[in-house]
Amino acid sequence: MVQAEEPVIAIIIDDIGWRKQDDLHALELPGALTYSILPQTPNATLMNRKVHEKGKEVMLHIPMEAIKDNHLLGPGALTSDMSQEEFISTLEDDFRSVPDAVGINNHMGSLLTNHALSMHRLMNALQRPGTPFFIDSRTTNTTLPEDTAKLYGVASTQRDVFLDNEQSSESIINQFRKLVHIAKEKGSALAIAHPHSETIETLDYLLSNIKDYGVKLITITEFMKIRDRGTFTWHTSSSHSLTAVKN
């Protein structure tokens, strides 16, 4: 059984690969963060190497077909009209562009994560021993990945909180407060954020003072072991209040 003195959180920084300076800035954040890299983007290979050199974890942020705005998907996207061969070939190309990925999560995907055939294709491709897990970014409230993954024995979970849908320090702090609350209530909680300047500045403050909040930041690999086994226990400690970023 996995034991801990305090509840745990994991944070994934999505959308890495397009904006080099923003990505490098995000990489300076303290703690066991995970960086999810968009495949076949101009800086995918560079950021895969940089994240790996920092001793942090890399994920593959696969673009998936959405209900609208599919012009924003970018290269390496999986779509519902693909043949089996096209689907698998694109998936393999995506993995080659981010070779150190320990897991994958979806970029967009409001349509594809509700497309049963595509989810079966994806989980079938991931069911081999040693292959990465899948994290559902939950870009829509009705999704199939987690239930489909169970049919194939693939480790899967979903994010609990988006930290920066609203890019203001106050909103990010409130979302972080929600993340901490979920972790203390359930033992673990998972957040997704993005390499926006406001996000990085706010997270730098929050993570530099992580011990004050009564939670522990862990790698996504550690987090998935806890979620997959369902055996996490923790001991209640005194509550901690969250404070605003100092300007």
Protein Blocks (a to p, Z undefined) as FASTA:
>chain_A
ZZdfbdcdddddehihjbmmlmmmmmmpgcjddddddehiaklmmmmmmmmmnopacddd
dddddfbhklmnoghiacfkbcfklmmmmmmmmmmmmmmbcbdcdeehllmmmmmklmmm
mmmmmmpghiacdddehlafbdfklmmmmmnopacdddfbdfklpacfklmmmmmmmmmm
mmmmnopacddddfdfklmmmmmmmmmmmmmnopacddfklmmmmmmnopaccddddddd
dddddZZ
